[in-house]
């Protein structure tokens, strides 16, 4: 399903119909597009492997685009490297986005995450970017307040990651019900909400 969604979007962008085939390796499906798409993605800053060795440059033009384009960009990012929303001991959790980078390029990765943070901010989702001084790691943390996670789920989805969407669906619906109940709407008795966490 993820492979078919990607294939459809590639076609919608004007590229030739890609080859989609089953692989017996780590990834179940492989989508092969024309070289022009690979060149475009490379020019936009994508790297195939050993990403920690390359400097990152955030595409500044994304700051001036419509909220829908920002949403799509963040959804692709979250579909690729973001964690699904999950329930943990009665709380809704969204894990940070981690990057590790060689010390010679870590500042560029930090600036890249700050660009992502700005896009989230433009869509009213609160985040924080921090650098781990002991290691070559940085992270973008999406504030785990119930209102912020609900806003996040309204704005961002997991492009090309059906499984992340599926896993996130139940906790976010439970959170929405809890928020409505907290705001004075008697949606369900509290006891009924416990069944949504299982």
ZILIN-V691331 format. One record per residue. N is the residue number from 0. SS is DSSP state (alpha for helix, beta for strand, coil for the rest). PSI is psi in radians with two decimals (999 if undefined). Layout:
N;SS;PSI + N;SS;PSI
//
This chain:
0;coil;-0.78 + 1;alpha;-0.77 + 2;alpha;-0.69 + 3;alpha;-0.67 + 4;alpha;-0.77 + 5;alpha;-0.78 + 6;alpha;-0.77 + 7;alpha;-0.75 + 8;alpha;-0.64 + 9;alpha;-0.74 + 10;alpha;-0.71 + 11;alpha;-0.53 + 12;coil;-0.06 + 13;coil;0.08 + 14;coil;2.76 + 15;coil;2.75 + 16;coil;2.11 + 17;coil;2.83 + 18;beta;2.28 + 19;beta;2.14 + 20;beta;2.75 + 21;beta;2.39 + 22;coil;2.60 + 23;coil;0.17 + 24;coil;-2.65 + 25;coil;-0.68 + 26;coil;2.26 + 27;coil;-0.53 + 28;beta;2.59 + 29;beta;2.34 + 30;beta;2.04 + 31;beta;2.08 + 32;coil;-3.12 + 33;coil;2.79 + 34;alpha;-0.56 + 35;alpha;-0.64 + 36;alpha;-0.76 + 37;alpha;-0.71 + 38;alpha;-0.76 + 39;alpha;-0.84 + 40;alpha;-0.68 + 41;alpha;-0.75 + 42;alpha;-0.47 + 43;coil;-0.05 + 44;coil;0.05 + 45;coil;2.51 + 46;coil;2.50 + 47;coil;-0.71 + 48;coil;2.88 + 49;coil;0.84 + 50;alpha;-0.47 + 51;alpha;-0.27 + 52;alpha;-0.23 + 53;coil;2.48 + 54;coil;2.52 + 55;coil;2.53 + 56;coil;2.11 + 57;coil;2.34 + 58;coil;1.75 + 59;alpha;-0.47 + 60;alpha;-0.34 + 61;alpha;-0.36 + 62;alpha;-0.42 + 63;alpha;0.14 + 64;coil;3.03 + 65;coil;2.75 + 66;alpha;-0.58 + 67;alpha;-0.69 + 68;alpha;-0.70 + 69;alpha;-0.76 + 70;alpha;-0.78 + 71;alpha;-0.72 + 72;alpha;-0.87 + 73;alpha;-0.59 + 74;alpha;-0.67 + 75;alpha;-0.72 + 76;alpha;-0.85 + 77;alpha;-0.63 + 78;alpha;-0.61 + 79;alpha;-0.91 + 80;alpha;-0.09 + 81;coil;2.77 + 82;coil;2.61 + 83;coil;2.77 + 84;coil;2.37 + 85;beta;2.90 + 86;beta;2.34 + 87;beta;1.97 + 88;coil;0.80 + 89;coil;0.07 + 90;beta;2.60 + 91;beta;2.25 + 92;beta;2.45 + 93;coil;1.97 + 94;coil;2.68 + 95;coil;2.85 + 96;beta;2.09 + 97;beta;2.45 + 98;beta;2.44 + 99;beta;2.55 + 100;coil;2.67 + 101;coil;2.55 + 102;coil;-0.48 + 103;coil;-0.32 + 104;coil;0.09 + 105;alpha;-0.57 + 106;alpha;-0.61 + 107;alpha;-0.62 + 108;alpha;-0.63 + 109;alpha;-0.77 + 110;alpha;-0.64 + 111;alpha;-0.82 + 112;alpha;-0.59 + 113;alpha;-0.58 + 114;alpha;-0.75 + 115;alpha;-0.73 + 116;alpha;-0.74 + 117;alpha;-0.70 + 118;alpha;-0.77 + 119;alpha;-0.75 + 120;alpha;-0.71 + 121;alpha;-0.45 + 122;coil;0.26 + 123;coil;0.62 + 124;coil;2.14 + 125;coil;2.30 + 126;beta;2.95 + 127;beta;2.49 + 128;beta;2.32 + 129;beta;2.73 + 130;beta;2.33 + 131;beta;1.97 + 132;coil;-0.48 + 133;coil;-0.50 + 134;coil;3.07 + 135;coil;1.02 + 136;beta;2.58 + 137;beta;2.81 + 138;beta;2.64 + 139;beta;2.09 + 140;beta;2.18 + 141;beta;2.12 + 142;coil;2.26 + 143;coil;0.51 + 144;coil;2.66 + 145;alpha;-0.70 + 146;alpha;-0.68 + 147;alpha;-0.73 + 148;alpha;-0.66 + 149;alpha;-0.74 + 150;alpha;-0.79 + 151;alpha;-0.83 + 152;alpha;-0.42 + 153;alpha;-0.51 + 154;alpha;-0.77 + 155;coil;2.47 + 156;coil;-3.04 + 157;coil;1.54 + 158;coil;2.34 + 159;coil;0.51 + 160;coil;1.23 + 161;alpha;-0.66 + 162;alpha;-0.71 + 163;alpha;-0.70 + 164;alpha;-0.79 + 165;alpha;-0.81 + 166;alpha;-0.61 + 167;alpha;-0.38 + 168;alpha;-0.86 + 169;alpha;-0.88 + 170;alpha;-0.67 + 171;alpha;-0.61 + 172;alpha;-0.67 + 173;alpha;-0.72 + 174;alpha;-0.75 + 175;alpha;-0.74 + 176;alpha;-0.74 + 177;alpha;-0.73 + 178;alpha;-0.72 + 179;alpha;-0.73 + 180;alpha;-0.71 + 181;alpha;-0.58 + 182;coil;0.25 + 183;coil;-0.04 + 184;coil;2.16 + 185;coil;1.42 + 186;coil;-0.90 + 187;coil;2.62 + 188;coil;2.58 + 189;alpha;-0.66 + 190;alpha;-0.62 + 191;alpha;-0.49 + 192;alpha;-0.49 + 193;alpha;-0.64 + 194;alpha;-0.43 + 195;alpha;-0.38 + 196;alpha;-0.37 + 197;coil;999
//
